[in-house]
Amino acid sequence: MRIELEKRPAYSALFSMLSPFIALGLTIIAGAILFTALGKNPIDALYSFFIEPLTELWSLHELLIKAAPLILIAVGLSVCFRSNNWNIGAEGQFIMGGVVGSIVPIYFHEWNSFIVLPLMLIMGMIGGALYAGIPALLKTRFNTNEILSSLMLVYVAELFLDWLVRGPWRNPEGFNFPESRSFNDSAVLPELFPASGGANMGIIFALIATLLTWFMMRHMLKGFEVSVLGQSARAGRFAGFSSTKMIFFAFLFSGALAGLAGISEVSGAIGRLQPDISPAYGFTAIIVAFLGRLNPLGIFAAGIILALTYLGGEAAQISIGLPDKVARVFQGFLLFFVLACDTLIHYRVRLVTAVKARTEGEGAS
Amino acid sequence: MKKLILALSTAAILSVASGAAQAATKVCFLYVGSKTDGGWTQAHDIGRQELENHFGDKVETVFLENVPEGPDAERAIERFARSGCELIFTTSFGFMEPTLKVAKKFPDVKFEHATGYKTEENVTSYNSRFYEGRYIQGKIAGMMSEAGVAGYIGSFPIPEVVQGINSFLLGAQSVNPDFAIKVVWVNSWFDAGKEADAAKALIDQGVDIITQHTDSTGPMQVASERGIKAFGQASDMIEAGPKTQLTAIVDTWGAYYIKRTQALMDGTWTTQSTWDGIVDGILQMAPYTNMPDDVKQAAMDTEAKIVSGELKPFTGPITKQDGTEWLKAGEVADDGTLLGLNFYIKGVDDQLPQ
């Protein structure tokens, strides 16, 4: 007897709905086994992971802070990936967005005006978009592999930021420590409900980007163009769509959103430039994009869930002393099961006995 | 599903109740690395364990490890403050701003930040004069090195690291005035692979002693493969190089953590900015090994002089790398200058990244 995956004639709407829940169930079971094996109470552990971060208002704020950059970047990447362009360098575009957006508050640090913030956000988007334009240009001009070029540009951006905050942009009153001046009030992204926690406008940007992108992909010609060119460049050309233009559109679009995420993070959550402005948001967002099945609305949910597991991992470290590494393993379980269960949408699992397999060879089903 | 939620909420109530029953002082630690990194964070974690052993049931300690500097750190510190921590130690330079931000919201909680410079009503800054240990290492290197050149693996060009490089060189030049240092920056506090590569590159350039201001045992292992000597960092790394390690600067934060927790319990905790040295027990030298007796004696004498205050590593005459005079004969550098140190002294074969 063996287990076989059989392709469904059409994708299953039922499993498309069910698979996230099956995945959650499997994660809970696997997690419970893991926690029990470590001598921790599995109920306590699962509680800290999934419920505790949601029980307090401040923690909900933190959830939104953590989720906002992931969602913004992932929504941009979804358009890029759907058009069959593989932008792996969102981390670099995030950083360059933060850098370019910070030009105003660093060079004109005494300028207090309501224009400062919008200017920063726009410059951040431009910074991210232009930086994403490099792999697009290389791809269209020299047919360079965009996966490699966009990835390698991440390291360039990281080192550029590092050089800036240690050199020309270093805070002159900061004892030579590597960080820029703190931004003044007019350059800080406002908090939404300052009384209850620190969530800032970033999550609003994420929400707007999600809705607009969803609308574009669903109801606008541009969205159709993205899908057609993504599935078959040749078919797209017959329809009169240009793949060169699409490559630029996809990269500039995802770069701009990553840049917006970058400057929002720098301005809202950090308040200055420092050598490290991202705990690999740009890479984690790739996971979020696929977790949300490249659908903007799905991505919004996936971003929240992934952020929850980060917060939950911390909660579990404090409340039951779960080691950090185990928290990461558990997070890995969740991702693994979600992606694995998605297989059920296009395939069905069948147990094949030896006899049945033989008859099948004769054409029976 | 209902049953599960019920079970979960019961568990929650139970855990809250058991938490409230304890009257122990809750002391929390934020780590930038893994508590078993064999270097910086491990040294802090050993301090935390000493604190627990010292007070027994009277304290409860909690820690979070591998926390990135930035919003994640801020959230982690806030979580500490909200979960009933009374004293919070944040053990990386990059935690300074997040610590200050959270401290503002929780005026009744005490915070202690390591290796920074800002303080508040409820935020203390504490640091260790690592450079005192570096001077002793330099002295040993000056006597042991045949090439007259040591390799220095640097993390980030911040004042603390620059102090170490200069102090090491001053120690070495007190033996051999022509002693020089080659520096490689790895731009990381902990990256075993990069650190090992840096060690290989330095050895290929002819250095015969390696020292590091990074936290992994990678350089020690490379040095032992290549048959040269090296110094350990933050923790005693003798296991990584039984025939290689000359000594190590061992960070012994435990004494400080005990002192400050005691102050909190006694109600005498006040904000301060401390910079303790070997004499205060905040750092120690690992046993002097793999060296002739006369070198060992010289090292011990130097250590004794630093402890007694007779010897201050940064005492003139000292010339800057560019040839200008920094300190006149007999002049001692003040702490303010040292805390912002951003230039090399003569003999460093490197351009300080600016």
Chai-1 contact restraints between the chains, C-beta under 6 A:
chainA,res_idxA,chainB,res_idxB,connection_type,confidence,min_distance_angstrom,max_distance_angstrom,comment,restraint_id
A,I43,B,A7,contact,1.0,0.0,6.0,A-B,restraint_1
A,I43,B,A11,contact,1.0,0.0,6.0,A-B,restraint_2
A,D44,B,A11,contact,1.0,0.0,6.0,A-B,restraint_3
A,Y47,B,L8,contact,1.0,0.0,6.0,A-B,restraint_4
A,Y47,B,A11,contact,1.0,0.0,6.0,A-B,restraint_5
A,Y47,B,A12,contact,1.0,0.0,6.0,A-B,restraint_6
A,I51,B,L8,contact,1.0,0.0,6.0,A-B,restraint_7
A,E62,B,R75,contact,1.0,0.0,6.0,A-B,restraint_8
A,I65,B,P71,contact,1.0,0.0,6.0,A-B,restraint_9
A,G167,B,Q354,contact,1.0,0.0,6.0,A-B,restraint_10
A,F175,B,Y117,contact,1.0,0.0,6.0,A-B,restraint_11
A,F175,B,L339,contact,1.0,0.0,6.0,A-B,restraint_12
A,F175,B,G340,contact,1.0,0.0,6.0,A-B,restraint_13
A,N176,B,P159,contact,1.0,0.0,6.0,A-B,restraint_14
A,N176,B,G340,contact,1.0,0.0,6.0,A-B,restraint_15
A,N176,B,N342,contact,1.0,0.0,6.0,A-B,restraint_16
A,F177,B,I158,contact,1.0,0.0,6.0,A-B,restraint_17
A,A269,B,P71,contact,1.0,0.0,6.0,A-B,restraint_18
A,I270,B,G70,contact,1.0,0.0,6.0,A-B,restraint_19
A,D276,B,E69,contact,1.0,0.0,6.0,A-B,restraint_20
A,P279,B,P68,contact,1.0,0.0,6.0,A-B,restraint_21
A,P279,B,D72,contact,1.0,0.0,6.0,A-B,restraint_22
A,Q317,B,L64,contact,1.0,0.0,6.0,A-B,restraint_23
A,I318,B,V62,contact,1.0,0.0,6.0,A-B,restraint_24
A,I318,B,S83,contact,1.0,0.0,6.0,A-B,restraint_25
A,D324,B,E65,contact,1.0,0.0,6.0,A-B,restraint_26
A,D324,B,N66,contact,1.0,0.0,6.0,A-B,restraint_27
